[in-house]
Amino acid sequence: MSRAAIQDWTETQVLMKFDDHKDVKYCVYREDTKHFLAMAHIDDTPIHTLELPEGMKLDKSSYEVLLRYVLLDVVAA
């Protein structure tokens, strides 16, 4: 299994509903032919890892938008 970083761990503040926010970090990596977006709390506690659809290439701001939607979904669960 070959793993390669596309974007190293990046800390960000994600705006949630009602002016609330979460301080998190994320990274984007490739394992073999699949791409993943991994999210964690600042203290390295994992939140969620999302497999990105094949061929999906985004810039940093797009990853952060995707991160917000995933966090909203995880928090709602």
N, C-alpha and C positions, 0 to 999 in steps of 0.2 A: 504494500500500500504506500503510495507516494503522496506526501503532503507538502504543499507549497503555499506560502503566504502571498496573498494578493494585496491585502492591506493589514498592516500590523495593528495591534491593540490600540484603539483610539478612544480617549475619554470624551464624553459629551453629556450635555444636559438636554434631556428629551422633555418637551412640553407635553403634558397630559391634559385631561379635561379640567375645566374650572381653575385655570391658572396654576395648577399643580405641576410639579416637574419631578423627574427622577434623574439622578446622576448615575450614569452607567458607562460601560465601555463595550466595544465590539471589535471584532476582527472579521475579515473575509479571507477564506482560504479555499484551496482546491485539493481534493483527494481523488487521485486518478482523473476521471473525467467529470466528476461532480463538484459543484461550487457550494459553499456553505457560508452563512452569516451566523456567527456565534455571539451571544450577548451574555454579559455578566455584570454583577454589581461591582462597584469600585473596589470592594474588598475581595474580589475574585470568586465570589459565590456565583455559580452558573445560574442563568435565567432560562435561556432557551437557545437551541441551535436550529436554524431554518435551512433546509436544502433549497437552493435557488434553482429556478427552472433552467433547463439546458439552454445555453447560449445567452443567458441574461448577463449583460455587462453594464454596470452602472458607475456613475461617478460618486464621490464622497457624499454630496448632498442628497443624492437619491438613496443611498444606503441608509442615511439618517431618517429619511421619510419612511422607508420600509421598517426601520427599527421602531419608530413611533407606533405604527399600526400593529406590529407584532406585540409590543409591550401593552398596548390598550387591550388586545385580545387576551393576553396572558393574565393581566390584572383582572379582567372581567370574569375569567374562568374560576 
